[in-house]
C-alpha cells in the first residue's frame, strides 16, 4: 500500500508522492502534512472507494431538482418548447423512483460498511426520510400522468425536493465518518462452548 499523508488542519488524506507545495483541499503549505495510517481494513476501504452511494445519489438529485422546475415551466409558459419539456418531465417522473431505489440500496451498503450497523440515530432518520421520498416519488409516478402534470406534480415535486435536501444535510454530516477496524466477526459455536466450560 502506498504511503499516505494527511493535512493536520483540514484532515485531507492523499498519497505522499502526489503532494505538491500546498494542500489541494485547503491551500496551506506542505509542511502541515504528517504521515497517516488508514484506520479501516482494505476490504472496507475498497467498498467505500467505489463511491457507489454518492454516484447513485447524484442521479436522483438531478431529477428531484428538475421535476418541480419542469412542471412549473410547462404550466406557466405554454409555448416554451412544450413537447420537449413535457417529454423530459415524463421521463424524469418515470425514472425518479428507480434512482431512489438504487440510492437506498447503495446507502445500505455504505452504512453497513462505514458503521457496521444501520441502527445509529442519524442512519435511522435517513432511512425514514428515504422511505418518505420513495413513497412520494411513487405517488408522483401515478398521479402525474392522471392530472397531466399540473399542480399535484409541482406539490409532490417540491415535497420530494424538501425530503432530498434534508437527506443531503444529514448525509453531509456523515461523509467523513468511518468506524475503524474490520467488519465484526461472528463467534463460532466452538469458541462459545470452550468459554462456557
N, C-alpha and C positions, 0 to 999 in steps of 0.2 A: 504494500500500500504506500502511496506517495506521502511525503512529509507535508503535514498541514500546519498552517499558522492562523491565528485569529487576532483581529483588531481589539485591543483591550477596551477602548471607549465605546465602540458600537457593536462589537460581537461578530462582525463579518468573518466568515471562515473561508479560506481558499488554499490552494496548493502553493507551497512555498516558492517553487520555481516560477510561478506565474505572477508573483508580487512585483509590482513596479515601484516607483518612487513614492506613491501615495496609495492610501486605501481606496479601492474602487467604489466603496459604498459611501464613506463619509469625507474622503479627501484629506484626512490627516496624514502626516509623513510616515514613512515606512518604519521608523524606529518605535512606533506604538504597537507593532505586531509582536506576538510571542508564540512559541510552539503550542500546538493544540493536539490533543489526543481525542479521537472520536469516542463518545460515551455509549454508543449503541452497537449492537452486533452487525456484522457485514450483511447478513440476510435481511435484517430490518432496514438497514441503510439502503440496500438495493431497491426494496419496495418503495421506500419514501422518495428516492431519487427518480423514480419513474414519473412522478408528478401526475398520477392518474386523476386524483381528485381536483387539483387546480385546473387541469385541462377540461375536464367534464363540466366544472362549474362555469368556466368562461363560455361554453356553448349555451348553457341555459341563461346566463346573464345577458348575453346578446339578445336573446329572444324576449326575456322578461322586460327589457327596456323598450324594445321595438314594438311590441304588441299594443300597448296603450297609445303610443305616439302614432302608429299607423292608423289605428282606429279613429283617433281624433282627426288626423289629416283627411281621411276618407269621408268622415261625416261633416267636416267644416268646409272643405274645399272640393266640391263635387267634380269640378272639371280638371283637377290637377292629377293627371295620369291615373284616372280611376281604375282602369282594368289592371294595370301593372301593380299598383299599390294594393288593390284588393287581393290579387293572386299571392302577393308576398305575405299579406296578413293571413290569408287562409293557410298557406304553407307554415307560417310561424306558429299559428294556433295548433295545427295538426302535429307538428314536430315537438313542441314545447314539453308535453308530458313525458315523452320518451327521453329527452335530455335530462329531465329531472330524475327519472328512474336511474339513469346512468350516474348522475351526480350522487344520488343517495347510496347506490351500491359501492361506488368508489370511496364515498365518505365513510362507510362502514369499514372498508379495508384500511383506510387511512387512520381512523380512530383506533381500531384494534392494533395497528402497527405502532402508532405513537404512544398510546396509553395502556395497551394490553387489556382494555375493557371499554364498554360503551356506557358505563354507569356513572361517569363523572357528571357533576351538575351541569356544566356547560354543554357537554355532549348530549345529555338528555334534552335540554332546551332546544338544541339544534335538531335533534331527531323529531321533536314535536313540531317545530316550525317547518321542517321538511315535509312532514305529513300534511300539514295545513296547506302549504303551497302546492303540493301534489294534488290534493283534493280540489283546490281552486282551479288548477290547470285542467283537470278532467271535466270540471263543471263548465269551464270556458270552452273546452273541446266540443261539448254537446250543446251548450246554449248559444254560442257564437253563430253557427250556421242557421239555427232556427230563427234568430232575430235579425238575420242579415248583417251581423257585426255592427250593431248600433250601441245603445247606451250600456247594456249589460256587459258587452265586450270591453268597453272603456272601464267600467267599475271593477270588473273582475281582473282586468289587466293591472289596474293600479293597486288592488289588494295583493296580487301576486308580487308586484314590484316592492310593496312595503315589506312583505314577508322576506323577499330576497335581500333587501337592504339589511334587515335585522340579522339574517343568516350571515351575511358578509361581515357585519360588525363583530358578531361572535367568533366567526372564523378567523378574523384578523387577530384577535386576542390569543388564539391557539396556534398561530402559524409557526412559531419557533419553539413550541413546547414539545419535548420528546422525553419520555422516561428512559433512563439509562439501562444498560444490560441487554439481556436476550429475552426471548419470549419465555413466560413461566412454563416450567416443565411439570407435567403431571407425575406424581409419585407412583411408582409401580406397587402392586399389591404385595410384592416380596419385601419392599422397604417398610411398608406399614406393619407387616407381620413381625419382622425382626425387631422393630422398635417397641411393639407391644409386649414382646417376650422380655 
